[in-house]
Amino acid sequence: MYRRFKQPFNTGFTLVELLVVLVILGLLAGLVGPRVLGQLGGAKTKTAAVQIKDLEQAAELFKLDVGRFPNNAEGLDALVERPGAAAGWNGPYLKKGEVPKDPWGNAYHYESPGKRTDIDIYTLGADNSVGGEGENADVGNWQ
């Protein structure tokens, strides 16, 4: 009742078929890859902007409790560790209990009083030097 069908002897792929698939995958990687990598760079800049906003809000809470922003000597560390001359300090003001590094692994810069606002909190970008474009651009709370 049941018939057995013979399986064809050659059931694999030919070399030409494999080469066609590899060429198609290479073309897709060549078109999509640069766009994905370009988005990663923008993500670091956006992450820096979000972290700077968080640091600025923490400095505002510090000011509400102490009556002033942290000075340059105290820096951003005053948001997680009580400075000696800060009566009313009620921190730490950052959730993780430490000042984060920028997305490129460098410390954020802090100036009080700032040149652009009451306090300036900024990063110098991927190249860690003033100015630049794209990933090397400075990101700060004045933007």
Helices and strands as residue ranges (DSSP letters): H 15-66, G 75-79, E 109-111, E 120-123, G 134-136, E 139-140
